[in-house]
Amino acid sequence: MQSLWLCAVALACVAALIVSTEAKLKEGDCEVCIKFTQKFYDTLTSDERSDPVIIEKKFKEVCGKAKKRENRFCYYVGGTEDAATGILGEISKPLSFGKPVEKICEVLKKKDSQICDL
């Protein structure tokens, strides 16, 4: 019984390791997400950077002017008028407390892998 439990724990650890390595971004992954979100973040003032509501409002404004792959990224995260989903909170809240853009894009990739296929 104890060996069965140890085997189950070991299997769970291996599964967790596999999932965590898949979630990490590889070189060139999520290029549009990282570049667009970083460029957007760099335009915010220090006061704006700490307020998720303002971040979402500004993000939608920037997305209104986005073209091609950047527009598609905005669509996937809910930054466009015609977006079917809305996961902007997954961007605005982490940005408001200084989470690195790469880490935000890793989370977004887990939610919708299409975000990193652009």
Biopython code that builds the backbone (N, CA, C, O; Angstrom):
import numpy as np
from Bio.PDB.StructureBuilder import StructureBuilder

atoms = [
    (1, "MET", "N", (0.812, -1.186, 0.000)),
    (1, "MET", "CA", (0.000, 0.000, 0.000)),
    (1, "MET", "C", (0.864, 1.263, 0.000)),
    (1, "MET", "O", (0.578, 2.226, -0.710)),
    (2, "GLN", "N", (1.932, 1.239, 0.814)),
    (2, "GLN", "CA", (2.813, 2.399, 0.884)),
    (2, "GLN", "C", (3.547, 2.598, -0.443)),
    (2, "GLN", "O", (3.721, 3.734, -0.883)),
    (3, "SER", "N", (3.977, 1.514, -1.082)),
    (3, "SER", "CA", (4.680, 1.649, -2.354)),
    (3, "SER", "C", (3.746, 2.169, -3.438)),
    (3, "SER", "O", (4.193, 2.893, -4.328)),
    (4, "LEU", "N", (2.469, 1.824, -3.390)),
    (4, "LEU", "CA", (1.491, 2.341, -4.338)),
    (4, "LEU", "C", (1.323, 3.843, -4.154)),
    (4, "LEU", "O", (1.229, 4.593, -5.126)),
    (5, "TRP", "N", (1.286, 4.276, -2.886)),
    (5, "TRP", "CA", (1.168, 5.697, -2.601)),
    (5, "TRP", "C", (2.399, 6.453, -3.093)),
    (5, "TRP", "O", (2.267, 7.524, -3.686)),
    (6, "LEU", "N", (3.588, 5.914, -2.858)),
    (6, "LEU", "CA", (4.831, 6.547, -3.321)),
    (6, "LEU", "C", (4.874, 6.619, -4.838)),
    (6, "LEU", "O", (5.337, 7.609, -5.405)),
    (7, "CYS", "N", (4.396, 5.578, -5.491)),
    (7, "CYS", "CA", (4.347, 5.564, -6.953)),
    (7, "CYS", "C", (3.407, 6.659, -7.463)),
    (7, "CYS", "O", (3.724, 7.343, -8.436)),
    (8, "ALA", "N", (2.264, 6.827, -6.816)),
    (8, "ALA", "CA", (1.301, 7.858, -7.210)),
    (8, "ALA", "C", (1.892, 9.257, -7.027)),
    (8, "ALA", "O", (1.715, 10.128, -7.878)),
    (9, "VAL", "N", (2.592, 9.464, -5.917)),
    (9, "VAL", "CA", (3.228, 10.758, -5.655)),
    (9, "VAL", "C", (4.307, 11.039, -6.701)),
    (9, "VAL", "O", (4.403, 12.154, -7.214)),
    (10, "ALA", "N", (5.110, 10.039, -7.013)),
    (10, "ALA", "CA", (6.158, 10.211, -8.021)),
    (10, "ALA", "C", (5.559, 10.533, -9.382)),
    (10, "ALA", "O", (6.066, 11.397, -10.098)),
    (11, "LEU", "N", (4.491, 9.850, -9.738)),
    (11, "LEU", "CA", (3.819, 10.104, -11.010)),
    (11, "LEU", "C", (3.256, 11.517, -11.049)),
    (11, "LEU", "O", (3.341, 12.183, -12.081)),
    (12, "ALA", "N", (2.692, 11.979, -9.961)),
    (12, "ALA", "CA", (2.155, 13.341, -9.889)),
    (12, "ALA", "C", (3.279, 14.366, -10.048)),
    (12, "ALA", "O", (3.098, 15.384, -10.717)),
    (13, "CYS", "N", (4.418, 14.110, -9.448)),
    (13, "CYS", "CA", (5.564, 15.019, -9.571)),
    (13, "CYS", "C", (6.063, 15.088, -11.009)),
    (13, "CYS", "O", (6.373, 16.169, -11.509)),
    (14, "VAL", "N", (6.140, 13.961, -11.663)),
    (14, "VAL", "CA", (6.579, 13.928, -13.059)),
    (14, "VAL", "C", (5.585, 14.689, -13.939)),
    (14, "VAL", "O", (5.992, 15.456, -14.813)),
    (15, "ALA", "N", (4.299, 14.484, -13.716)),
    (15, "ALA", "CA", (3.271, 15.176, -14.488)),
    (15, "ALA", "C", (3.366, 16.686, -14.277)),
    (15, "ALA", "O", (3.237, 17.453, -15.231)),
    (16, "ALA", "N", (3.588, 17.113, -13.048)),
    (16, "ALA", "CA", (3.722, 18.536, -12.750)),
    (16, "ALA", "C", (4.946, 19.128, -13.431)),
    (16, "ALA", "O", (4.900, 20.256, -13.922)),
    (17, "LEU", "N", (6.025, 18.384, -13.461)),
    (17, "LEU", "CA", (7.242, 18.836, -14.118)),
    (17, "LEU", "C", (7.017, 18.996, -15.616)),
    (17, "LEU", "O", (7.470, 19.976, -16.206)),
    (18, "ILE", "N", (6.335, 18.064, -16.228)),
    (18, "ILE", "CA", (6.047, 18.136, -17.662)),
    (18, "ILE", "C", (5.181, 19.349, -17.964)),
    (18, "ILE", "O", (5.462, 20.088, -18.907)),
    (19, "VAL", "N", (4.144, 19.562, -17.185)),
    (19, "VAL", "CA", (3.254, 20.705, -17.395)),
    (19, "VAL", "C", (4.005, 22.008, -17.219)),
    (19, "VAL", "O", (3.813, 22.934, -18.006)),
    (20, "SER", "N", (4.859, 22.108, -16.206)),
    (20, "SER", "CA", (5.575, 23.358, -15.961)),
    (20, "SER", "C", (6.580, 23.662, -17.054)),
    (20, "SER", "O", (6.809, 24.835, -17.351)),
    (21, "THR", "N", (7.187, 22.663, -17.661)),
    (21, "THR", "CA", (8.129, 22.927, -18.740)),
    (21, "THR", "C", (7.405, 23.286, -20.023)),
    (21, "THR", "O", (7.937, 24.048, -20.830)),
    (22, "GLU", "N", (6.193, 22.753, -20.238)),
    (22, "GLU", "CA", (5.422, 23.107, -21.415)),
    (22, "GLU", "C", (4.932, 24.544, -21.328)),
    (22, "GLU", "O", (4.817, 25.213, -22.355)),
    (23, "ALA", "N", (4.643, 25.032, -20.135)),
    (23, "ALA", "CA", (4.109, 26.367, -19.956)),
    (23, "ALA", "C", (5.167, 27.447, -20.168)),
    (23, "ALA", "O", (4.837, 28.570, -20.550)),
    (24, "LYS", "N", (6.414, 27.120, -19.926)),
    (24, "LYS", "CA", (7.480, 28.099, -20.106)),
    (24, "LYS", "C", (7.607, 28.442, -21.582)),
    (24, "LYS", "O", (7.471, 27.585, -22.455)),
    (25, "LEU", "N", (7.872, 29.718, -21.836)),
    (25, "LEU", "CA", (8.009, 30.166, -23.213)),
    (25, "LEU", "C", (9.397, 29.835, -23.729)),
    (25, "LEU", "O", (10.397, 29.978, -23.027)),
    (26, "LYS", "N", (9.429, 29.396, -24.951)),
    (26, "LYS", "CA", (10.694, 29.147, -25.625)),
    (26, "LYS", "C", (11.060, 30.397, -26.419)),
    (26, "LYS", "O", (10.227, 31.279, -26.629)),
    (27, "GLU", "N", (12.296, 30.460, -26.851)),
    (27, "GLU", "CA", (12.762, 31.586, -27.656)),
    (27, "GLU", "C", (11.849, 31.745, -28.872)),
    (27, "GLU", "O", (11.648, 30.796, -29.630)),
    (28, "GLY", "N", (11.301, 32.936, -29.055)),
    (28, "GLY", "CA", (10.433, 33.209, -30.195)),
    (28, "GLY", "C", (8.957, 32.940, -29.949)),
    (28, "GLY", "O", (8.120, 33.321, -30.768)),
    (29, "ASP", "N", (8.614, 32.283, -28.822)),
    (29, "ASP", "CA", (7.212, 32.045, -28.482)),
    (29, "ASP", "C", (6.543, 33.361, -28.081)),
    (29, "ASP", "O", (7.174, 34.242, -27.497)),
    (30, "CYS", "N", (5.296, 33.471, -28.397)),
    (30, "CYS", "CA", (4.469, 34.608, -27.963)),
    (30, "CYS", "C", (5.066, 35.961, -28.335)),
    (30, "CYS", "O", (4.935, 36.933, -27.591)),
    (31, "GLU", "N", (5.711, 36.016, -29.470)),
    (31, "GLU", "CA", (6.398, 37.236, -29.891)),
    (31, "GLU", "C", (5.448, 38.434, -29.927)),
    (31, "GLU", "O", (5.788, 39.508, -29.431)),
    (32, "VAL", "N", (4.266, 38.256, -30.510)),
    (32, "VAL", "CA", (3.311, 39.360, -30.612)),
    (32, "VAL", "C", (2.826, 39.774, -29.229)),
    (32, "VAL", "O", (2.763, 40.965, -28.923)),
    (33, "CYS", "N", (2.489, 38.812, -28.403)),
    (33, "CYS", "CA", (2.022, 39.095, -27.040)),
    (33, "CYS", "C", (3.070, 39.891, -26.261)),
    (33, "CYS", "O", (2.758, 40.919, -25.660)),
    (34, "ILE", "N", (4.282, 39.421, -26.276)),
    (34, "ILE", "CA", (5.349, 40.061, -25.501)),
    (34, "ILE", "C", (5.643, 41.469, -26.021)),
    (34, "ILE", "O", (5.687, 42.426, -25.247)),
    (35, "LYS", "N", (5.843, 41.590, -27.333)),
    (35, "LYS", "CA", (6.209, 42.895, -27.899)),
    (35, "LYS", "C", (5.083, 43.914, -27.752)),
    (35, "LYS", "O", (5.318, 45.053, -27.348)),
    (36, "PHE", "N", (3.857, 43.498, -28.084)),
    (36, "PHE", "CA", (2.724, 44.425, -28.014)),
    (36, "PHE", "C", (2.467, 44.857, -26.569)),
    (36, "PHE", "O", (2.290, 46.044, -26.296)),
    (37, "THR", "N", (2.447, 43.899, -25.653)),
    (37, "THR", "CA", (2.154, 44.217, -24.257)),
    (37, "THR", "C", (3.259, 45.072, -23.650)),
    (37, "THR", "O", (2.969, 45.991, -22.884)),
    (38, "GLN", "N", (4.516, 44.792, -23.973)),
    (38, "GLN", "CA", (5.616, 45.605, -23.452)),
    (38, "GLN", "C", (5.568, 47.016, -24.018)),
    (38, "GLN", "O", (5.755, 47.991, -23.290)),
    (39, "LYS", "N", (5.319, 47.122, -25.318)),
    (39, "LYS", "CA", (5.223, 48.438, -25.953)),
    (39, "LYS", "C", (4.077, 49.240, -25.320)),
    (39, "LYS", "O", (4.215, 50.435, -25.059)),
    (40, "PHE", "N", (2.950, 48.568, -25.079)),
    (40, "PHE", "CA", (1.818, 49.215, -24.429)),
    (40, "PHE", "C", (2.186, 49.660, -23.018)),
    (40, "PHE", "O", (1.921, 50.801, -22.637)),
    (41, "TYR", "N", (2.788, 48.776, -22.250)),
    (41, "TYR", "CA", (3.158, 49.078, -20.862)),
    (41, "TYR", "C", (4.106, 50.278, -20.793)),
    (41, "TYR", "O", (4.006, 51.109, -19.890)),
    (42, "ASP", "N", (5.015, 50.355, -21.746)),
    (42, "ASP", "CA", (5.981, 51.453, -21.761)),
    (42, "ASP", "C", (5.328, 52.812, -21.997)),
    (42, "ASP", "O", (5.928, 53.838, -21.678)),
    (43, "THR", "N", (4.109, 52.844, -22.550)),
    (43, "THR", "CA", (3.419, 54.114, -22.801)),
    (43, "THR", "C", (2.681, 54.627, -21.562)),
    (43, "THR", "O", (2.275, 55.789, -21.527)),
    (44, "LEU", "N", (2.503, 53.782, -20.554)),
    (44, "LEU", "CA", (1.759, 54.168, -19.367)),
    (44, "LEU", "C", (2.601, 55.003, -18.408)),
    (44, "LEU", "O", (3.804, 54.788, -18.264)),
    (45, "THR", "N", (1.945, 55.958, -17.757)),
    (45, "THR", "CA", (2.625, 56.725, -16.717)),
    (45, "THR", "C", (2.710, 55.858, -15.458)),
    (45, "THR", "O", (2.063, 54.814, -15.376)),
    (46, "SER", "N", (3.499, 56.288, -14.491)),
    (46, "SER", "CA", (3.637, 55.496, -13.263)),
    (46, "SER", "C", (2.308, 55.405, -12.515)),
    (46, "SER", "O", (2.024, 54.373, -11.907)),
    (47, "ASP", "N", (1.496, 56.445, -12.542)),
    (47, "ASP", "CA", (0.180, 56.394, -11.898)),
    (47, "ASP", "C", (-0.747, 55.414, -12.609)),
    (47, "ASP", "O", (-1.469, 54.658, -11.958)),
    (48, "GLU", "N", (-0.732, 55.421, -13.937)),
    (48, "GLU", "CA", (-1.582, 54.518, -14.718)),
    (48, "GLU", "C", (-1.186, 53.058, -14.512)),
    (48, "GLU", "O", (-2.042, 52.173, -14.522)),
    (49, "ARG", "N", (0.090, 52.810, -14.329)),
    (49, "ARG", "CA", (0.592, 51.436, -14.193)),
    (49, "ARG", "C", (0.072, 50.719, -12.947)),
    (49, "ARG", "O", (0.112, 49.490, -12.883)),
    (50, "SER", "N", (-0.402, 51.451, -11.982)),
    (50, "SER", "CA", (-0.857, 50.821, -10.739)),
    (50, "SER", "C", (-2.373, 50.636, -10.676)),
    (50, "SER", "O", (-2.889, 50.149, -9.670)),
    (51, "ASP", "N", (-3.091, 51.014, -11.730)),
    (51, "ASP", "CA", (-4.551, 50.941, -11.715)),
    (51, "ASP", "C", (-5.061, 50.015, -12.828)),
    (51, "ASP", "O", (-5.026, 50.387, -14.001)),
    (52, "PRO", "N", (-5.535, 48.813, -12.470)),
    (52, "PRO", "CA", (-6.001, 47.855, -13.485)),
    (52, "PRO", "C", (-7.136, 48.380, -14.364)),
    (52, "PRO", "O", (-7.215, 48.033, -15.543)),
    (53, "VAL", "N", (-8.012, 49.211, -13.804)),
    (53, "VAL", "CA", (-9.135, 49.755, -14.581)),
    (53, "VAL", "C", (-8.610, 50.684, -15.679)),
    (53, "VAL", "O", (-9.054, 50.618, -16.825)),
    (54, "ILE", "N", (-7.679, 51.534, -15.320)),
    (54, "ILE", "CA", (-7.086, 52.443, -16.307)),
    (54, "ILE", "C", (-6.292, 51.650, -17.335)),
    (54, "ILE", "O", (-6.339, 51.957, -18.526)),
    (55, "ILE", "N", (-5.568, 50.637, -16.888)),
    (55, "ILE", "CA", (-4.793, 49.805, -17.813)),
    (55, "ILE", "C", (-5.720, 49.183, -18.851)),
    (55, "ILE", "O", (-5.401, 49.206, -20.040)),
    (56, "GLU", "N", (-6.851, 48.632, -18.437)),
    (56, "GLU", "CA", (-7.788, 48.026, -19.387)),
    (56, "GLU", "C", (-8.335, 49.059, -20.360)),
    (56, "GLU", "O", (-8.434, 48.795, -21.559)),
    (57, "LYS", "N", (-8.688, 50.228, -19.854)),
    (57, "LYS", "CA", (-9.223, 51.297, -20.717)),
    (57, "LYS", "C", (-8.189, 51.694, -21.771)),
    (57, "LYS", "O", (-8.504, 51.783, -22.958)),
    (58, "LYS", "N", (-6.972, 51.929, -21.332)),
    (58, "LYS", "CA", (-5.898, 52.329, -22.255)),
    (58, "LYS", "C", (-5.574, 51.202, -23.237)),
    (58, "LYS", "O", (-5.301, 51.453, -24.411)),
    (59, "PHE", "N", (-5.607, 49.965, -22.752)),
    (59, "PHE", "CA", (-5.322, 48.816, -23.614)),
    (59, "PHE", "C", (-6.332, 48.764, -24.753)),
    (59, "PHE", "O", (-5.961, 48.543, -25.906)),
    (60, "LYS", "N", (-7.605, 48.966, -24.435)),
    (60, "LYS", "CA", (-8.638, 48.964, -25.466)),
    (60, "LYS", "C", (-8.433, 50.100, -26.466)),
    (60, "LYS", "O", (-8.676, 49.931, -27.661)),
    (61, "GLU", "N", (-7.987, 51.250, -25.979)),
    (61, "GLU", "CA", (-7.704, 52.376, -26.864)),
    (61, "GLU", "C", (-6.577, 52.024, -27.839)),
    (61, "GLU", "O", (-6.679, 52.286, -29.037)),
    (62, "VAL", "N", (-5.516, 51.436, -27.318)),
    (62, "VAL", "CA", (-4.380, 51.048, -28.161)),
    (62, "VAL", "C", (-4.799, 49.961, -29.145)),
    (62, "VAL", "O", (-4.387, 49.974, -30.304)),
    (63, "CYS", "N", (-5.619, 49.022, -28.680)),
    (63, "CYS", "CA", (-6.092, 47.949, -29.554)),
    (63, "CYS", "C", (-6.963, 48.481, -30.689)),
    (63, "CYS", "O", (-7.017, 47.883, -31.764)),
    (64, "GLY", "N", (-7.641, 49.597, -30.454)),
    (64, "GLY", "CA", (-8.467, 50.205, -31.491)),
    (64, "GLY", "C", (-7.651, 50.651, -32.693)),
    (64, "GLY", "O", (-8.185, 50.775, -33.795)),
    (65, "LYS", "N", (-6.374, 50.892, -32.491)),
    (65, "LYS", "CA", (-5.481, 51.331, -33.569)),
    (65, "LYS", "C", (-4.583, 50.209, -34.093)),
    (65, "LYS", "O", (-3.838, 50.408, -35.052)),
    (66, "ALA", "N", (-4.652, 49.044, -33.473)),
    (66, "ALA", "CA", (-3.759, 47.928, -33.831)),
    (66, "ALA", "C", (-4.135, 47.342, -35.185)),
    (66, "ALA", "O", (-5.306, 47.334, -35.564)),
    (67, "LYS", "N", (-3.150, 46.861, -35.897)),
    (67, "LYS", "CA", (-3.330, 46.263, -37.228)),
    (67, "LYS", "C", (-2.768, 44.842, -37.248)),
    (67, "LYS", "O", (-1.906, 44.490, -36.443)),
    (68, "LYS", "N", (-3.259, 44.058, -38.154)),
    (68, "LYS", "CA", (-2.790, 42.706, -38.470)),
    (68, "LYS", "C", (-2.669, 41.814, -37.237)),
    (68, "LYS", "O", (-3.646, 41.609, -36.517)),
    (69, "ARG", "N", (-1.467, 41.282, -36.992)),
    (69, "ARG", "CA", (-1.282, 40.319, -35.900)),
    (69, "ARG", "C", (-1.553, 40.933, -34.536)),
    (69, "ARG", "O", (-2.056, 40.256, -33.639)),
    (70, "GLU", "N", (-1.227, 42.202, -34.372)),
    (70, "GLU", "CA", (-1.492, 42.872, -33.103)),
    (70, "GLU", "C", (-2.997, 43.001, -32.875)),
    (70, "GLU", "O", (-3.467, 42.852, -31.746)),
    (71, "ASN", "N", (-3.753, 43.275, -33.932)),
    (71, "ASN", "CA", (-5.206, 43.341, -33.826)),
    (71, "ASN", "C", (-5.777, 41.977, -33.467)),
    (71, "ASN", "O", (-6.707, 41.880, -32.666)),
    (72, "ARG", "N", (-5.227, 40.932, -34.053)),
    (72, "ARG", "CA", (-5.692, 39.579, -33.752)),
    (72, "ARG", "C", (-5.405, 39.238, -32.283)),
    (72, "ARG", "O", (-6.233, 38.620, -31.613)),
    (73, "PHE", "N", (-4.247, 39.637, -31.794)),
    (73, "PHE", "CA", (-3.919, 39.437, -30.385)),
    (73, "PHE", "C", (-4.941, 40.158, -29.508)),
    (73, "PHE", "O", (-5.454, 39.586, -28.546)),
    (74, "CYS", "N", (-5.230, 41.399, -29.839)),
    (74, "CYS", "CA", (-6.220, 42.171, -29.084)),
    (74, "CYS", "C", (-7.572, 41.472, -29.094)),
    (74, "CYS", "O", (-8.268, 41.444, -28.078)),
    (75, "TYR", "N", (-7.944, 40.912, -30.233)),
    (75, "TYR", "CA", (-9.207, 40.184, -30.349)),
    (75, "TYR", "C", (-9.225, 38.992, -29.391)),
    (75, "TYR", "O", (-10.220, 38.766, -28.702)),
    (76, "TYR", "N", (-8.143, 38.237, -29.344)),
    (76, "TYR", "CA", (-8.074, 37.051, -28.493)),
    (76, "TYR", "C", (-8.191, 37.375, -27.008)),
    (76, "TYR", "O", (-8.760, 36.596, -26.243)),
    (77, "VAL", "N", (-7.655, 38.524, -26.598)),
    (77, "VAL", "CA", (-7.679, 38.850, -25.170)),
    (77, "VAL", "C", (-8.861, 39.738, -24.773)),
    (77, "VAL", "O", (-9.053, 40.017, -23.590)),
    (78, "GLY", "N", (-9.642, 40.176, -25.741)),
    (78, "GLY", "CA", (-10.817, 40.988, -25.445)),
    (78, "GLY", "C", (-10.596, 42.476, -25.529)),
    (78, "GLY", "O", (-11.338, 43.249, -24.923)),
    (79, "GLY", "N", (-9.594, 42.890, -26.265)),
    (79, "GLY", "CA", (-9.290, 44.314, -26.383)),
    (79, "GLY", "C", (-9.967, 45.012, -27.543)),
    (79, "GLY", "O", (-9.823, 46.226, -27.693)),
    (80, "THR", "N", (-10.711, 44.272, -28.378)),
    (80, "THR", "CA", (-11.406, 44.876, -29.512)),
    (80, "THR", "C", (-12.909, 44.873, -29.261)),
    (80, "THR", "O", (-13.416, 44.115, -28.433)),
    (81, "GLU", "N", (-13.601, 45.726, -29.984)),
    (81, "GLU", "CA", (-15.062, 45.845, -29.834)),
    (81, "GLU", "C", (-15.770, 44.528, -30.163)),
    (81, "GLU", "O", (-16.773, 44.189, -29.535)),
    (82, "ASP", "N", (-15.251, 43.786, -31.145)),
    (82, "ASP", "CA", (-15.928, 42.565, -31.614)),
    (82, "ASP", "C", (-15.415, 41.289, -30.929)),
    (82, "ASP", "O", (-15.766, 40.184, -31.343)),
    (83, "ALA", "N", (-14.600, 41.433, -29.900)),
    (83, "ALA", "CA", (-14.030, 40.263, -29.219)),
    (83, "ALA", "C", (-15.120, 39.439, -28.546)),
    (83, "ALA", "O", (-16.020, 39.971, -27.896)),
    (84, "ALA", "N", (-15.013, 38.134, -28.720)),
    (84, "ALA", "CA", (-15.998, 37.225, -28.129)),
    (84, "ALA", "C", (-15.664, 36.886, -26.677)),
    (84, "ALA", "O", (-16.541, 36.491, -25.909)),
    (85, "THR", "N", (-14.419, 37.038, -26.314)),
    (85, "THR", "CA", (-13.991, 36.731, -24.949)),
    (85, "THR", "C", (-13.404, 37.973, -24.308)),
    (85, "THR", "O", (-13.149, 38.972, -24.982)),
    (86, "GLY", "N", (-13.196, 37.906, -23.027)),
    (86, "GLY", "CA", (-12.608, 39.035, -22.334)),
    (86, "GLY", "C", (-11.717, 38.585, -21.197)),
    (86, "GLY", "O", (-12.187, 38.356, -20.083)),
    (87, "ILE", "N", (-10.447, 38.458, -21.474)),
    (87, "ILE", "CA", (-9.509, 38.071, -20.420)),
    (87, "ILE", "C", (-8.507, 39.193, -20.162)),
    (87, "ILE", "O", (-7.357, 38.950, -19.794)),
    (88, "LEU", "N", (-8.968, 40.427, -20.361)),
    (88, "LEU", "CA", (-8.085, 41.572, -20.124)),
    (88, "LEU", "C", (-7.606, 41.644, -18.680)),
    (88, "LEU", "O", (-6.526, 42.168, -18.407)),
    (89, "GLY", "N", (-8.402, 41.122, -17.761)),
    (89, "GLY", "CA", (-7.978, 41.097, -16.362)),
    (89, "GLY", "C", (-6.709, 40.295, -16.153)),
    (89, "GLY", "O", (-5.949, 40.549, -15.218)),
    (90, "GLU", "N", (-6.479, 39.315, -17.038)),
    (90, "GLU", "CA", (-5.253, 38.502, -16.976)),
    (90, "GLU", "C", (-4.029, 39.313, -17.408)),
    (90, "GLU", "O", (-2.891, 38.892, -17.200)),
    (91, "ILE", "N", (-4.273, 40.481, -18.011)),
    (91, "ILE", "CA", (-3.187, 41.382, -18.397)),
    (91, "ILE", "C", (-3.115, 42.560, -17.432)),
    (91, "ILE", "O", (-2.044, 42.887, -16.920)),
    (92, "SER", "N", (-4.264, 43.196, -17.187)),
    (92, "SER", "CA", (-4.266, 44.441, -16.408)),
    (92, "SER", "C", (-3.865, 44.255, -14.947)),
    (92, "SER", "O", (-3.085, 45.045, -14.414)),
    (93, "LYS", "N", (-4.382, 43.236, -14.310)),
    (93, "LYS", "CA", (-4.054, 43.043, -12.886)),
    (93, "LYS", "C", (-2.572, 42.726, -12.679)),
    (93, "LYS", "O", (-1.923, 43.369, -11.854)),
    (94, "PRO", "N", (-2.015, 41.737, -13.419)),
    (94, "PRO", "CA", (-0.580, 41.473, -13.234)),
    (94, "PRO", "C", (0.305, 42.670, -13.602)),
    (94, "PRO", "O", (1.310, 42.923, -12.938)),
    (95, "LEU", "N", (-0.066, 43.411, -14.662)),
    (95, "LEU", "CA", (0.714, 44.595, -15.017)),
    (95, "LEU", "C", (0.681, 45.619, -13.889)),
    (95, "LEU", "O", (1.676, 46.297, -13.630)),
    (96, "SER", "N", (-0.467, 45.729, -13.217)),
    (96, "SER", "CA", (-0.603, 46.744, -12.172)),
    (96, "SER", "C", (0.294, 46.482, -10.961)),
    (96, "SER", "O", (0.610, 47.407, -10.212)),
    (97, "PHE", "N", (0.698, 45.248, -10.769)),
    (97, "PHE", "CA", (1.633, 45.001, -9.665)),
    (97, "PHE", "C", (3.020, 44.612, -10.163)),
    (97, "PHE", "O", (3.811, 44.034, -9.417)),
    (98, "GLY", "N", (3.315, 44.925, -11.416)),
    (98, "GLY", "CA", (4.674, 44.814, -11.928)),
    (98, "GLY", "C", (5.127, 43.446, -12.395)),
    (98, "GLY", "O", (6.329, 43.211, -12.521)),
    (99, "LYS", "N", (4.206, 42.543, -12.654)),
    (99, "LYS", "CA", (4.594, 41.214, -13.146)),
    (99, "LYS", "C", (5.216, 41.362, -14.538)),
    (99, "LYS", "O", (4.686, 42.107, -15.362)),
    (100, "PRO", "N", (6.314, 40.680, -14.816)),
    (100, "PRO", "CA", (6.968, 40.790, -16.128)),
    (100, "PRO", "C", (6.046, 40.324, -17.266)),
    (100, "PRO", "O", (5.282, 39.370, -17.116)),
    (101, "VAL", "N", (6.135, 41.009, -18.382)),
    (101, "VAL", "CA", (5.294, 40.729, -19.545)),
    (101, "VAL", "C", (5.439, 39.270, -19.996)),
    (101, "VAL", "O", (4.451, 38.648, -20.385)),
    (102, "GLU", "N", (6.638, 38.727, -19.949)),
    (102, "GLU", "CA", (6.860, 37.345, -20.367)),
    (102, "GLU", "C", (6.030, 36.372, -19.532)),
    (102, "GLU", "O", (5.458, 35.416, -20.055)),
    (103, "LYS", "N", (5.976, 36.631, -18.235)),
    (103, "LYS", "CA", (5.195, 35.771, -17.332)),
    (103, "LYS", "C", (3.700, 35.910, -17.613)),
    (103, "LYS", "O", (2.964, 34.924, -17.554)),
    (104, "ILE", "N", (3.254, 37.109, -17.915)),
    (104, "ILE", "CA", (1.850, 37.333, -18.261)),
    (104, "ILE", "C", (1.498, 36.548, -19.516)),
    (104, "ILE", "O", (0.443, 35.917, -19.585)),
    (105, "CYS", "N", (2.373, 36.587, -20.496)),
    (105, "CYS", "CA", (2.121, 35.863, -21.749)),
    (105, "CYS", "C", (2.134, 34.350, -21.533)),
    (105, "CYS", "O", (1.412, 33.627, -22.219)),
    (106, "GLU", "N", (2.937, 33.864, -20.598)),
    (106, "GLU", "CA", (2.910, 32.431, -20.258)),
    (106, "GLU", "C", (1.532, 32.033, -19.749)),
    (106, "GLU", "O", (0.994, 30.996, -20.136)),
    (107, "VAL", "N", (0.967, 32.859, -18.882)),
    (107, "VAL", "CA", (-0.372, 32.589, -18.337)),
    (107, "VAL", "C", (-1.409, 32.639, -19.460)),
    (107, "VAL", "O", (-2.298, 31.791, -19.533)),
    (108, "LEU", "N", (-1.288, 33.626, -20.320)),
    (108, "LEU", "CA", (-2.239, 33.744, -21.437)),
    (108, "LEU", "C", (-2.156, 32.539, -22.361)),
    (108, "LEU", "O", (-3.170, 32.076, -22.884)),
    (109, "LYS", "N", (-0.947, 32.037, -22.558)),
    (109, "LYS", "CA", (-0.765, 30.858, -23.410)),
    (109, "LYS", "C", (-1.510, 29.667, -22.835)),
    (109, "LYS", "O", (-2.090, 28.879, -23.581)),
    (110, "LYS", "N", (-1.501, 29.528, -21.511)),
    (110, "LYS", "CA", (-2.230, 28.436, -20.869)),
    (110, "LYS", "C", (-3.731, 28.583, -21.076)),
    (110, "LYS", "O", (-4.438, 27.589, -21.246)),
    (111, "LYS", "N", (-4.219, 29.821, -21.061)),
    (111, "LYS", "CA", (-5.653, 30.069, -21.231)),
    (111, "LYS", "C", (-6.097, 29.855, -22.668)),
    (111, "LYS", "O", (-7.164, 29.293, -22.915)),
    (112, "ASP", "N", (-5.270, 30.308, -23.630)),
    (112, "ASP", "CA", (-5.613, 30.197, -25.044)),
    (112, "ASP", "C", (-4.316, 30.146, -25.846)),
    (112, "ASP", "O", (-3.650, 31.165, -26.028)),
    (113, "SER", "N", (-3.967, 28.969, -26.317)),
    (113, "SER", "CA", (-2.694, 28.783, -27.013)),
    (113, "SER", "C", (-2.609, 29.576, -28.318)),
    (113, "SER", "O", (-1.511, 29.831, -28.813)),
    (114, "GLN", "N", (-3.750, 29.966, -28.876)),
    (114, "GLN", "CA", (-3.747, 30.751, -30.113)),
    (114, "GLN", "C", (-3.034, 32.087, -29.924)),
    (114, "GLN", "O", (-2.471, 32.637, -30.870)),
    (115, "ILE", "N", (-3.064, 32.596, -28.713)),
    (115, "ILE", "CA", (-2.434, 33.887, -28.419)),
    (115, "ILE", "C", (-0.959, 33.862, -28.775)),
    (115, "ILE", "O", (-0.410, 34.871, -29.218)),
    (116, "CYS", "N", (-0.318, 32.729, -28.588)),
    (116, "CYS", "CA", (1.114, 32.631, -28.869)),
    (116, "CYS", "C", (1.407, 32.070, -30.261)),
    (116, "CYS", "O", (2.573, 31.901, -30.620)),
    (117, "ASP", "N", (0.387, 31.784, -31.036)),
    (117, "ASP", "CA", (0.592, 31.265, -32.387)),
    (117, "ASP", "C", (0.648, 32.367, -33.433)),
    (117, "ASP", "O", (0.799, 32.080, -34.621)),
    (118, "LEU", "N", (0.530, 33.612, -33.017)),
    (118, "LEU", "CA", (0.513, 34.727, -33.970)),
    (118, "LEU", "C", (1.880, 35.029, -34.510)),
    (118, "LEU", "O", (2.035, 35.940, -35.324)),
]
sb = StructureBuilder()
sb.init_structure("model")
sb.init_model(0)
sb.init_chain("A")
sb.init_seg("    ")
for serial, (resi, resn, name, xyz) in enumerate(atoms, 1):
    if name == "N":
        sb.init_residue(resn, " ", resi, " ")
    sb.init_atom(name, np.array(xyz, "f"), 0.0, 1.0, " ", f" {name:<3s}", serial, name[0])
structure = sb.get_structure()
